[in-house]
Amino acid sequence: MSLPHAILTALLEKPSSGLELTRRFDKSIGYFWSATHQQIYRELGKLEAEGFIRTLPAAQPARGQKKSYEVLPAGRAELARWTAAPQDPKTLRDPLLLRLRAAAVVGTAGLEADLRRHLELHRRQLAEYQEIEKRDFPPDRDAPEDRLRHLVLRAGIDLETFWTQWLTHALAEFAGLPGEGRDRS
């Protein structure tokens, strides 16, 4: 149920067309809640049918003109209801961790290279988040909405920091395994 709420959030921040919304998703919300362009367009239709959003009237009617959407009071109320509702944390489901567990019984061939690849990907993501933080959250930007947005970004920074530290540790452990790369089948 979170994708509709992510879309409502983005539209409350700024009424947008579907294309603008997908681009904004790719640059912000998509860092922590991903969705394909098709999923976003499908949800826009559902949200409009439910009376949570509406298409903004076009300045001049034109065929093929992109529609822009805004949130209606019912959509704002739904987002407020969802925001206030308690939710339990989600269980971590990461294929890499499962693959490491499986390696204990079938061998580690190929995993070290993938651990190194994951480490590089997490280092890049951490650097990107840190650049966003430096650019978008200078010390004097202290409005409540900015503080909450920064808090979300800090979660991303902290998670990427965790993964880079954990993967560094995992690679050190890997280096100390006897018979590295041997197939145990």
C-alpha positions in Angstrom: 0.0 0.0 0.0 3.0 2.4 0.2 3.4 3.3 -3.5 0.1 5.3 -3.5 1.3 7.1 -0.4 4.7 7.8 -1.9 2.8 9.4 -4.9 0.5 11.4 -2.7 3.6 12.7 -0.8 5.3 13.7 -4.1 2.2 15.4 -5.5 1.6 17.3 -2.2 5.2 18.6 -2.4 4.5 19.7 -6.0 1.6 19.0 -8.4 3.2 17.2 -11.4 2.5 15.4 -14.6 3.1 11.6 -14.7 6.4 12.2 -16.5 7.6 14.8 -14.0 6.6 12.6 -11.2 8.6 9.6 -12.5 11.6 11.8 -13.0 11.2 13.1 -9.4 10.9 9.5 -8.2 14.1 8.6 -9.9 15.9 11.5 -8.1 14.5 11.4 -4.6 11.8 9.0 -3.4 13.1 6.3 -5.6 16.2 6.1 -3.4 14.1 4.4 -0.7 10.9 3.4 -2.5 11.4 2.3 -6.0 8.7 2.0 -8.7 8.7 1.6 -12.4 7.2 4.3 -14.6 4.3 1.9 -15.5 3.5 1.3 -11.8 3.4 5.1 -11.2 1.1 5.7 -14.1 -1.2 2.8 -13.0 -1.3 4.2 -9.5 -2.1 7.7 -10.7 -5.2 6.2 -12.5 -6.3 4.4 -9.3 -5.7 7.4 -7.1 -7.8 9.5 -9.4 -10.6 6.9 -9.5 -10.6 6.8 -5.7 -11.0 10.6 -5.5 -7.6 11.2 -3.9 -6.1 13.2 -6.8 -7.5 15.1 -9.8 -6.2 16.1 -13.2 -5.5 19.8 -13.2 -7.4 21.7 -15.9 -5.2 22.5 -18.9 -4.7 26.1 -19.9 -5.5 25.2 -23.5 -7.1 21.9 -24.5 -4.7 20.1 -26.8 -4.5 16.5 -28.0 -1.7 14.6 -26.5 -1.0 17.2 -23.8 0.4 15.8 -20.6 -1.9 15.8 -17.6 -0.8 17.3 -14.3 -2.2 16.1 -11.1 -2.9 17.6 -7.7 -4.0 16.0 -4.4 -7.5 16.5 -3.2 -8.6 16.9 0.4 -9.5 13.2 0.6 -6.0 12.3 -0.6 -4.4 14.5 2.0 -6.6 12.9 4.7 -5.6 9.4 3.5 -1.9 10.3 3.6 -2.3 11.7 7.1 -4.2 8.6 8.2 -1.5 6.3 6.8 1.3 8.4 8.3 -0.2 8.3 11.8 -0.9 4.5 11.6 1.6 2.2 13.4 3.6 -0.2 11.3 6.0 -3.0 12.3 9.5 -3.0 10.9 10.0 -5.2 7.8 12.2 -8.2 8.0 15.4 -7.9 6.1 15.4 -10.0 2.9 18.6 -9.7 1.1 19.7 -12.3 -1.5 23.4 -11.6 -0.8 23.0 -12.8 2.8 21.1 -15.9 1.7 23.8 -16.6 -0.8 26.5 -16.4 1.9 24.5 -18.8 4.0 24.2 -21.2 1.1 27.9 -20.9 0.5 28.5 -22.5 3.8 27.1 -25.8 2.3 27.9 -25.6 -1.4 31.2 -23.6 -1.5 32.1 -20.0 -2.1 33.1 -19.9 -5.7 32.3 -16.6 -7.3 31.1 -14.9 -4.1 34.3 -12.9 -3.3 34.1 -11.0 -6.6 30.4 -10.3 -6.0 31.1 -9.0 -2.5 33.7 -6.7 -4.0 31.2 -5.5 -6.6 28.6 -4.9 -3.8 31.1 -2.9 -1.8 31.9 -0.7 -4.8 28.2 -0.1 -5.4 27.5 0.8 -1.8 30.6 3.1 -1.8 29.2 4.9 -4.8 25.7 5.2 -3.3 27.2 6.5 -0.1 29.2 9.2 -2.0 26.1 10.2 -3.9 24.1 10.6 -0.7 26.9 12.6 1.0 27.0 14.9 -2.1 23.2 15.4 -1.9 23.5 16.1 1.9 26.3 18.7 1.2 24.3 20.3 -1.6 20.8 20.3 -0.2 21.2 20.5 3.6 23.5 23.2 4.6 23.6 23.9 8.4 21.3 27.0 8.0 18.5 24.9 6.4 16.6 24.1 9.5 12.8 24.3 8.7 10.8 21.4 10.1 10.1 19.9 6.6 13.8 20.2 5.7 14.8 18.5 9.0 12.5 15.5 8.2 13.7 15.2 4.6 17.3 15.3 5.9 16.4 12.6 8.4 15.4 10.3 5.5 18.6 11.1 3.7 20.6 10.4 6.9 18.9 6.9 7.1 20.3 6.3 3.6 23.8 7.5 4.6 23.8 5.4 7.7 22.6 2.3 5.8 25.2 2.7 3.1 27.8 3.3 5.8 26.7 0.0 7.5 26.9 -1.9 4.2 30.4 -0.6 3.3 31.7 -1.5 6.8 30.0 -4.9 6.8 31.2 -5.8 3.3 34.8 -4.7 4.2 34.5 -7.0 7.3 33.0 -9.8 5.1 35.9 -9.6 2.6 38.4 -9.8 5.4 36.7 -12.9 6.7 36.6 -14.3 3.2 40.3 -13.8 2.9 40.9 -16.0 6.0 38.7 -18.9 4.8 40.6 -22.1 4.1 40.4 -23.4 0.6 38.9 -20.2 -0.7 36.9 -20.7 -3.9 36.8 -24.5 -3.6 33.5 -26.1 -4.5 32.2 -28.3 -1.6 29.7 -30.3 -3.7 
